[in-house]
Every structure is written in structure tokens, then in C-alpha cells.
Amino acid sequence: MTQLELINPCRVPKQGTQAYELLHAMKQGVRLTIWNAMTVYHCGALHQRIGELKDMGWPIKRRVLEGSNVAEFWLE
């Protein structure tokens, strides 16, 4: 059992995957956008990874930044 599983009963992605890295970042308070997902976490498929995490039960929130078409995602 991983440390993340002890904190939350949601399923945790396999360690070393993009979904795991993005989840870890959001647990640290990072708000993800496509830009930082690509440049910092080397993930070009942010919406797909967010969908996987939501399917695992993680309560991920989304909003579109004012004045743009950029969405940000975070863990509540």
C-alpha cells in the first residue's frame, strides 16, 4: 500500500506513470494547466490523464481562467 492510498481511499495510479506524477503534484497544491503539464511534467495529454484520475475517484476540480480558453485543474 502506498502513502497516497493511506491518505485517500481513491485508487492510486501506478507509480512512475504520468497520472501518478500529476496526482502527486496536485496533492502538493499545484494547479495544472496544459502549459505546465507539458513543460514541467512532460505530459501532452493532460485532459486524458485528468479523466483517468477522475475515473479512479479523485475529486479534481476544473475552471477556465478568466479572459482565456485555458483550463486549470486542481485537487480539492
ChimeraX attribute file (.defattr): number of C-alpha atoms within 10 A of each C-alpha:
attribute: neighborCount
match mode: 1-to-1
recipient: residues
	/A:1	6
	/A:2	9
	/A:3	8
	/A:4	16
	/A:5	12
	/A:6	9
	/A:7	8
	/A:8	11
	/A:9	11
	/A:10	16
	/A:11	14
	/A:12	20
	/A:13	18
	/A:14	11
	/A:15	11
	/A:16	8
	/A:17	11
	/A:18	19
	/A:19	21
	/A:20	17
	/A:21	18
	/A:22	23
	/A:23	24
	/A:24	16
	/A:25	17
	/A:26	17
	/A:27	14
	/A:28	11
	/A:29	12
	/A:30	16
	/A:31	18
	/A:32	23
	/A:33	18
	/A:34	17
	/A:35	16
	/A:36	16
	/A:37	19
	/A:38	14
	/A:39	10
	/A:40	9
	/A:41	16
	/A:42	13
	/A:43	19
	/A:44	15
	/A:45	12
	/A:46	22
	/A:47	14
	/A:48	12
	/A:49	18
	/A:50	21
	/A:51	14
	/A:52	14
	/A:53	21
	/A:54	15
	/A:55	12
	/A:56	14
	/A:57	14
	/A:58	19
	/A:59	13
	/A:60	15
	/A:61	13
	/A:62	15
	/A:63	11
	/A:64	12
	/A:65	11
	/A:66	8
	/A:67	6
	/A:68	7
	/A:69	9
	/A:70	12
	/A:71	16
	/A:72	17
	/A:73	19
	/A:74	21
	/A:75	18
	/A:76	10
